[in-house]
Amino acid sequence: MSARIFKRKIYQRLLQWKAENDGKSALLIEGARRVGKSTIVEEFAKNEYDSYLLIDFNQPRQGTIELFERYSHDIGLLTSNLSILYDVELKQRKSLVIFDEIQNYPKARALIKYLVADGRYDYIETGSLISLKENVKDITIPSEEEPVQMYPMDFEEWLWANGNENTMDLIREHFQTLEPFNDVVHNIILEKYRLYMITGGMPASVAAYLERHDIRDCEKVKRQIISLYKADMHKNLENGILTERIFESIPSRLSARTKVFRPGDAEKGELTENLQYQFDWLNEAKIVNLCLSNTDPNPAMNLNNDFRRFKTYLLDTGLLITLAFDTGIVDESVFISLAKSDLSINEGMLFENMVAQELVSAGHRLYFHEFYLEHDRKNLCEVDFILVKKKRIIPVEVKSARSTKHKSLDRFMEKYSARLGKVYVIHSNDIQTDGRITYLPIYMASLL
């Protein structure tokens, strides 16, 4: 059965690249496995070109690698032989060549420089783990690549998949005016958002749910995706067991009072460098979203990162729920609670991961800040996320429905008042304003 095709925002980026590029660069789409890279690129190829040639380097057609090895010095012979092997007629400036999972054959990536210079066809690469040392050590990275990130479906894309084209426009209007919704509309949107959290944004999971509107169907798909990620860890890493343990520890860490990873946390006795590599691998595979500790929040955030301290969020909250269920962190009552719009169980963990997911998808890098006040050196304060806009820092605190206090945020505002822009608390209630703080419902997180 062919993959279900969903409307994705990245399609507009592909159209822009084709219109403005005119063959002068290749597009490199990075993202975790199963976020829909191959599906959307092939759909783009079908709609926007006369023909396309797709090479899946996970399972290349027999003879593909031999052609690259034999004809890498002659682009014309290479493309004409690939055209014969794949039985595709390539037309000058009217055909697209797709290198899928390019990390599995770096030599093809190295040839992009010459393929682009040849100019006859357009090229799109897709993959993950693109920047790992072992995947680039023997090649010169082509400057002719335009990198683009692809993520799980965000809330608006999920709404589109469910046949709802207008809800997000209404949410944007209220975000701009800060006019609260009425209770009925707010609760309807929040219920949809909770369902989005359960299904997650992985296209296969969403498609499975839409078939019968049965949560159990998407749970099966999410477990398959998690199993795929674990298999990749063991396939690509010498110490896959350690990486899997770190991966499986994410729900328990996010449930804990202290969410910050430090060297040696996951496995005592392991070298710090080895542990760091496991986190780097998970990050490069786009399986996790790393949130870096920032020691001095200001508009130049990159200057003050502490790479030894970070929080780790899963790329997709639907997968987080499934992973937590599989590792015993939550039980079946979570799904019942979610279905009944009662998120009291692990609400904070799910909301915080969801906000991280939405912020990354919207193009933000993730930072958090820990600090003491000068008159209080005993109590460590932490603000969940720090954004930068218009040369001002934007603190974002995530709160569950039953927690309304935000002492750390109040102290942050006191300490860094001269640097502040807007201040947000994300919660499950409607829009509110209280002095300098704006309270937003979680379904507005992607608009920050």
Buried (B, 14 or more C-beta within 10 A) or exposed (E): EEBBBBEBBBBEBBEEBBEEBEBEBBBBBBBBBBBBBBBBBBBBBEEBBEBBBBBBBEEBBEBBBEBBEEBBEEBEEBBBBBBEBBEBEBEEEBBBBBBBBBBBBBEBBBBBBBBBEBEBBBBBBBBBBBBBEEBBEEBEBBEBBBEBBBBBBBBBBBBBBBEEEEBBEEBBEBBEEEEBBEEEBBBEBBBBBBBBBBBBBBBBBBBBBBEEEEBEBBBEBBBBBBEEBBEBBEEBBEBBEBBBBBBBBBBEBBBEEEBBBEBEEBBEEBEEEEBBBBBBBBBBBBBBBBBBBBEBBBEEBEEBBEEEBBBBBBBBBBBBBBBBBBBEBBEEEBBEBBEEEEBEBBBBBBBBBBBBBBBBBBEBBBBBBBBEEEEEEEEEBBBBBBBBEEEBBBBBBBBBBEEEEBEBBBBBBEBBEEBBBBBBBBBBBBBBEEEEBBBBBBBBBBBB
